[in-house]
Amino acid sequence: MDKKIAPTGRIADLLREGQSLWLDSISRHLMDSGELDRLIGQVGVRGITSNPTIFEKAINGSSDYDTDIVRLAAEGQSPTDIIRHLMVDDVRRACDFFRPVYESSKTLDGFVSIEVNPLLAHETAASVAEARTLHKMVDRPNLLVKIPGTDEGIPAIRQLIAEGISVNVTLLFSPEAYKKSARAYIEGLESFAAGGGDPSRVRSVASLFISRLDTLIDRKLAEIASGATDPAVARKARELMGKAGIANTRIVYELFGDLFSPSAFGSLAKKGAAVQRPLWASTGTKNPSYPDTLYVDSLIGPDTVNTVPGETLQAFFDHGTVARTIDKYPPSGGENPHAILDGLATLGLSLEAAYNQLITEGVAAFNKSFESLLESTSRKIAAKKGS
């Protein structure tokens, strides 16, 4: 597919700062309407991520897939197999749309992500098997298979990288979970290289979710502020609202710098291995009082990806601010992220409890979306049989 790729305006400026914008959305309509072509060729979108909730909206929100659902059911496929087939078809097509970006960027960008069945989030062997199936079915070099950063997901990530399968680690919330993800990637690459594999053909991103953390922490801070008898405590709680997500992300970026420094990653880099880029996810602002480009403007820096919903993409294209901000805090300006998280701790907030709650909720939300897809697909099949 021959496309002219010419990022313009703020998106091009962002790329010069070392950050790529990917779109957090996929659907047949996006591709059939020509909109994805426009986003790639004119706006400068560099990749796409998907998840079960995105596919639920695409498949349940239109009739675009109904004919295929009926056809695949007539062929004897189960609802689970049908959903996988529909996802694979969309992702394979999207990979072809982004192939010119993949090639022109020398395999840095142009990736499309597909997630393993979320019901397998706590099953290592089953996740590996499902990832292998998806990798084989899509059969495109610019595919990333999404594995959640659960305790059971980490060994799956290590195994898949060791087999040369590129991975998007999803549902990361804590710095500690990020470190486990990065180490799994590095260890997997070492195994792949030791077995004679070429590490230069393996890629990975580590997806840290941001706005969800702010939503949870802000709710707790509001409770502290409203219930505090000490005005200083109430004031401190209000001052910290809207800051946890960005501070947490900046600390993860510090860890990225350490884990992929020349001293730590140099031997693999000499063999052609690429760093596992941090990817900022959940970057649409959920609090309407916050700037709509908050989680893009505040987190710009080299070797990063920001995957944004369509509304945030348009907002940034229109009025975003481009400058390196991911590591701009004292002495160079801004607030120290460690001081922000320490401040939350002094108010009695357990970030570890928040991280655990968020990954539990994240897995549950994706499970719910997948189960909704199963139910709607079964209903459509039954309706056709009864007609």
Secondary structure, DSSP 4 states (H G I P E B T S, - for coil): --------HHHHHHHHTTEEEEES---HHHHHTSHHHHIIIII----B---HHHHHHHHHT-STTHHHHHHHHHTT--HHHHHHHHHHHHHHHHHHHHHHHHHHTTTSS--EEEEPPGGGTT-HHHHHHHHHHHHHHH--TTEEEEEE-STTHHHHHHHHHHTT--EEEEEE-SHHHHHHHHHHHHHHHHHHHHTT--GGG--EEEEEE-HHHHHHHHHHHHHHHHH-SSHHHHHHHHHTTT-HHHHHHHHHHHHHHHHTSHHHHHHHHHTTPPP-EEEEES-S--STTS-TTHHHHTT--TTEEEEE-HHHHHHHHHH---S--TT--TTSSS--HHHHHHHHHHTT--HHHHHHHHHHHHHHHHHHHHHHHHHHHHHHHHHHHH-
